[in-house]
Amino acid sequence: MPFYSHYSDQQLLSFLKQGDRLAFSEIYDRTWAQLYKTAYKRLKDKEVCKDIIHDVFADLWNKSSTKEITDLIPYLHTAVRYKIYSWLGKGNNTAHFIEPYESMALSPLTAESWFEERDLQRLIALWMDTLPEKRKVIFKLKYQDDLSTRDISEQLNLSQKTVQNQLLTSFNGLKAYLSHYLLLILILMYS
């Protein structure tokens, strides 16, 4: 049996992609405490933090064969942040969540902003996964492929009015979805 503690994070990720449970266990053992501290610093609720970390590791195991992870530790910390945002976005709250913005401004390993453009793109991608298939296709054609509503209606064999209505519904849904996260940012910036 190999000594997994001697393997680098990259090697463990490679093994994990192949479904290696021992590699997963090593990743868990190496990072659980650090991730828990990150969550606890923001939420101050042991049970919620344990649930969040559990969900992050469940996602890691379930999606490891399809997800392209280049850097394990930043990936896991980002996953924890998203789970926290998601938890808060569902209306959950804790009096201890608000902490000085400066302490959240730095990621655990870099001096990057804690909420960057790629974070926004990931939030939008998560939101898009909740859309009905036709609405998702219309949204992508409009905002990713930059097609006009007329071109979309011709391509999908729909009326232009239907396309416009679907886009309006999508836009309003996205606005509501992101408002939870933007409100959180404002609270953090001005607290």
N, C-alpha and C positions, 0 to 999 in steps of 0.2 A: 504494500500500500504506500503510495507516495506521501511525502510530508508536505502537505498543502501550505503550511505556514512559510515554507521557503520560496513559494512562487510569488511572482510579482502580480499586481492587480491586473495587468494586461493578460498574463497567462491564465489567471483565474477566470477572467472574462471569456477567454477562448474556450476553456473547459466548460464554463457555464452554458455557453452557446450550444454545446453538444449535449446538454442535459445532465451534467456531472453534479450530483447532489453534494458531494464532498467539497467541491469548489464553492458551491453556494453556501454551505455551512461555514467555510473559511471566510468568505466575504462577510457573512452575517457576524461572525465572531469579531472580525477586525473593525467593523464599522458601526455596530449597533449602538454602543455607548455614546459615540461621537454624535450620531444622528439623533439619539434621544436627547442629548444635551442641547442640541440646536433647537429641537422642537420645544423642549421644556423652557428654554430661555424666552420663548415667545408666548407660550400658552400657560405655563405654571399649573398644568393639570396632568398628573401622572397617568391617569387612565386614558385620557384623550391622546396624550403623546404616545403611549404604548400602542394604541389602535392605529395611529398615523404611521408609526414605524412598521407595524405589522403589514399594513396596506402597501407601503413602499416595497417591502421585501416580497410580498405576494406578487405585486406587479413585476418586479425584477425577475422572479422565477418564471411567471407565466408568459412574459414577453421577451425573455432573453434570447430565444432562437430567432426572433424577427427584428428586434431592435438593434440599431447600430450604436453602441456605446463606445466612445473613444477614450473617455477619462472617467473612471469609476467614481471617485470621491465627489467631484463637482456634480456629476450626474445624480448621485444619491441625495446630495444636499438640495439640489434643485427640485427633485421629486418630493422631498419633505416640505419644501416651501409651497409647492403647488397643492399638496394635501392640506396644509394649513390654510391657504387661501380658499380652497374649496370648502373646507369645514366652516370657515368664517362666512363664506359666501352663501351658505345655506341658512344663515341667520343665527348661527351659534355665536356665542360671545363669552368672553371671560374678562373679568375686571383687570386681570394681570397682563392682558395681551399688549396693551400700549406700553411701549418702551421708547427711549430716545431714538429718534430717526437715525442719528449718526451710528449707533451700534448695529443697525440693520443695513447700513449703506454699503458695507463691505461683505463680499462673499467669503466663505471660510478659507479660500485659498488664493483669491486674487483681489485686486483693488477695483474690480468691475462693479458697476452699479448693480444693486440687488434686483432691479426690475428694468430689464433692457428690452430693446426691440424684439429680440428673439423670444423673450418671455411673452410679450404681447402676441407674437405670431403663434406661439404654442397655445395660449389661451384661446385665440380665435380658432385654431385647429381643433381644440377640444370642443368648443361650441359647435363647430361645423359638424362634428360627429353626431350631434344630437338632432340635426335637421332631417326632415324627410328627404328621401333620395332626390326627387325632382328639384326641390328647393335648393339642395346642396349643389346640384349640377348647375342650376341657373346662377347661383351666387359665384361659383368658381369661374364660369364663363364670363361673367361681368367683371369681377374684381381681380381675378388672376390672369385671365386671357384677354381682358380689356375689350370685350366685344360690346357692340351697341345692343340695345334692347331689340332692335329690328333684326340684327344678325342672329341673336339668340332665339328669337321667336321663329325665324326661318329654319334654323338648324334643328330645333326641337319640335317643330311643327305645332307651335302654340300661338295663340293670339299675342300681339304685343302688349295688350292690356293685362293679360294673365302674367306675363313676364314681369311687367312693372309692379303688379300687385305682390307677386312672390318676392321681388327685391325689396319692396317697402316692408313687408312682413319680416323678412330676414334682417333688414337694417334695424328695425325697431327691436327685434329679439336680441340682436348683438349689442345694441345700446344698453338694454336692460341688463344683459349678462355682464358686460364690462363695468357697468356702474358700480357693482359691488366692489370690484377690485380698485377702481379709481377712487371710490370713497375711502377705502382702506389706505391708499397712498396718501390722500389728503390728510386723513387723521394722523398718520405717522409723520407727515411733514410739519404739521402745525401743532403737534402736541409737545 
